[in-house]
Each structure stands twice: as C-alpha cells, then as structure tokens.
Amino acid sequence: MPSDKQSPLLLDAVKASASKFKEQKDALEARAKELDALKAQVDAEQAQLDKRAAKIEADLNAFSRDKEDVQAERTAIDRDVAGVRAEREKVSAEEKRLQDWARALNDREKAMKDAEDRIRRLEQEFTGQIRESEGKLQALIEREELVAQRERSLAQMIDRFSTMEQGIVQRERTLAKREEELIRLQNDRLSALEAREKELLKITEDMHARQRDSIQQYESFMNLQGTVRDELIHLAAEREKLATKEKSLLEAEKYLAAALEASGIEFSVETSTPPVVEMKPAVPAAPPPSVPPPKPPEPADEEEFAPVVDSKQKVSKADALDRMTRALETAKKARDQGRNVSDIRKSLKLARGAFEAGDYENAGRLADEILRELDAIIMSK
C-alpha cells in the first residue's frame, strides 16, 4: 500500500523536524541566556551610570553649593568692592587668586558642561541601547510566541502522527493476523495435501496389491484352465466310453422292446445316438497388459458337463434299463406259467413312462417293485 510505504518517510520527516526544532529551541535558549547575560551587563552598566549620574548630581549639588557660595561671595565681594578697592593693592594678590579661581571655576563649569553633555550623550546612547534591547526582547518574545505556536502545531502534528502510528500499528497487527491466518491456511492445505498424498500412496499400494492378487488369480486361473482342459480331455474319453455303453444300452433297449412287443406291451426305442462333441484343448491366451477378471464358464461347457451330471445320479440309465429287462423277463416267465400279469403290465407301463421321462430312479424303483411282486408270485407257487 502507498500509505504504508510513505509512513516511514513521514516518520523520518517528523523526526528531522523535531530534531531541527530541538536545535532551534537550544539556539533560542542559548540566545535567551546571552540576552539575559547582556541584560545583566546592561543592568550593571546602567547601575554604574546611575552611580555616575548620582556622583555627577552630587558634584552638581556641590557645584551649585559652590556656585551659591560664589554668588554669596560675589555679593560679598560686590558689597566689599568698595572696601576691596581700598584694599585693592592688598587684595590684588587675592584678586589674582580669585581670578585664577574664577578661571578654574569657569574651567570647572566647562568641564561640568562637557560632563553634562557627555552624560546626555551617554543617556541617549543608553536609552537607544535600552530601546534596541527592548525591541530585541520584543522580537524575542514574538519569536518565543511563534516558537510556542510552532510547538503547539508540532504537538498537534505529533498527536496526529501518533494517531497515524497507532493506525499503522493496528494495520500491522491486522496484517500480522492475516499473515498468521494465511500461514495456518497454508499449513492446513499442506497437511491436506500430505494426507491426500498418503491416501494416494495407500491407493497405489492397494492397486499394486490388487494387481499382484489379480496376477496371482490369473496364474491360478491359467492353472485351473489347464486342469479344466485335462478334465475335458478326460471327460471326452469318458464320453467315448459312455457312447460305447449307449450303443450297448440301445441294443439292450431293442432287445427289451422286442421282448415287450412279443409280450404285447408297446415300447418305443430311441435309435438316435447322442452327438459326440469333439473336445478341443483350449489354447491359453497371452496375458493382457491389465489382468482381466476370470471369465464365467461358457454355456457349451455346461452342455458338455450335463451328461456327466446325469451319469452321477443315484440310479443310472443302464441300471434302470437292466432292472426293467429283468422285470420283463420275470414277467414273461410268470405269464408262461399262467399267472395274471395285467397289474404288472400297468407297473411296466409306468416304469416305461418314467424311463422315457428321464426319471431313472423312479423307473428303477418300479422295476424293483415288479421284481419283488413277481418273486412273491413265483415263490407262492
């Protein structure tokens, strides 16, 4: 701010003016002391002049007394002129002495007049000096009044500057507070930035850990893919074995159908063989730059695993077919022996329906019941 920049200059100017004022004040005090000394000297000289004037007045008084005496003597002389004339010869010497004395008196009068003139001149000079000193004193008084006015104005200016200085101090305090607030805000921002940096470091560490985990998962997925490929190859071999078993089961079904037709029960045999899926080993793909999540199994794999799940039921298709063929053979034996097998035919139809529906467990259970009934019939005979 310009006012803040100019404040030191104003303070320097005030200090310079105050120092100048102090110097002027010291000079005025020295001049006042000199004037006091001069006044004391003038007073001393005036006292001396007063003494001289008193002495001159005393001399004048003495001279006046002498003059009166002289006049009295003159009157006496005038009165005694007649006697003196008579005694002139006698008094000639005295007259000469009186003339000398008169001359001396005249000289003394002249000296007194000169002294009076000198005293007048001295009085005039002293009065002039006194007037000059009074004028100087008046000028000094006026100067002192001006100095007092200047002191008052300087005091007012100093008060103003003090108020300005207080305002500047308050501004400096407010600026210091603002600086402290800015420093606190900067510290808060730095702490927040440090916290964010720490969070970013934690996030990067978590990302690296996740990346390592994803790499491990990808490696485990590749291992799992290899094991799945091996299992698929094994399942393909098992499927080939199952295909051969299916062929044998179809032959058994044909035989069972022929036997049922011979016994009067209709039985349709599916001659279509299940499609053999060629199992191709999966080629492992190259690892991508960013590790992808493991893919879900494709529906084709589910279709491939479906026969395996069917083969892992409690009663397999071959077992159910075997039980039904045994039940059919025992029913033929019972019929040949003249037994009533109409109820058994109903049970065989139910077992056939369950077999065609794929419920091999129910079909096997019905076949077992038929076998138990036929065994009971045969044993009762």
Secondary structure, 3 states (H helix, E strand, C coil): CHHHHHHHHHHHHHHHHHHHHHHHHHHHHHHHHHHHHHHHHHHHHHHHHHHHHHHHHHHHHHHHHHHHHHHHHHHHHHHCHHHHHHCHHHHHHHHHHHHHHHHHHHHHHHHHHHHHHHHHHHHHHHHHHHHHHHHHHHHHHHHHHHHHHHHHHHHHHHHHHHHHHHHHHHHHHHHHHHHHHHHHHHHHHHHHHHHHHHHHHHHHHHHHHHHHHHHHHHHHHHHHHHHHHHHHHHHHHHHHHHHHHHHHHHHHHHHHHHHHHHHCCCCCCCCCCCCCCCCCCCCCCCCCCCCCCCCCCCHHHHHHHHHHHHHCCCCCHHHHHHHHHHHHHHHHHHHHCCCCCHHHHHHHHHHHHHHHHCCHHHHHHHHHHHHHHHHHHHHHC
